Amino acid sequence: MALLRVKTTGVLVLLAGCLAGCAASRPVLYPNERYNAVGAEVAEADIEACMARADQAGHESDKAAGVATDTAIGSGVGAAGGAAVGAVLGNAGRGAAVGAVGGGVGSLIRGMMTANEPSPVYKNFVNRCLSDKGYLSIGWE
């Protein structure tokens, strides 16, 4: 029981770390003439406005909706693999359970780490909007 508690605590700490480090990605602007003329505060407001336009146009700003689906798929794949290994070792049920947990946790963590990454279409929309305002986006962070 103590071993299970230690493993659970470790998983929770890992998940908390992922959540803390998974801030939404935003465009980084090159300090060209437009940026220097208006300053950082106005440029940030223009970034927000372009991101709002992309959202209003129906483009996904993040992929959080797919995390649950990916986690379920990972659990299923893990269960199948675990059952196969468990059958060879003499306990298919236990292998399936361990595989399901491992596959689900792995998929969940991967999904959490990429969920805040905007889609390429969203990034292109925002970059185009910023370009139309005179800015030059040099990437996203």
ZIKA-V729986 format. One line per field, one symbol per residue. ss: DSSP state (h for helix, s for strand, l for the rest). A space follows every 10 residues. Layout:
# ZIKA-V729986
ss=???
This chain:
# ZIKA-V729986
ss=lhhhhhhhhh hhhhhhhhhh llllllsssl llhhhhhhhh hhhhhhhhhh hhhhhhllll llllhhhhhh hhhhhhhhhh hhhhhhhhhl lhhhhhhhhh hhhhhhhhhh hhhhlllllh hhhhhhhhhh hhllllssss l
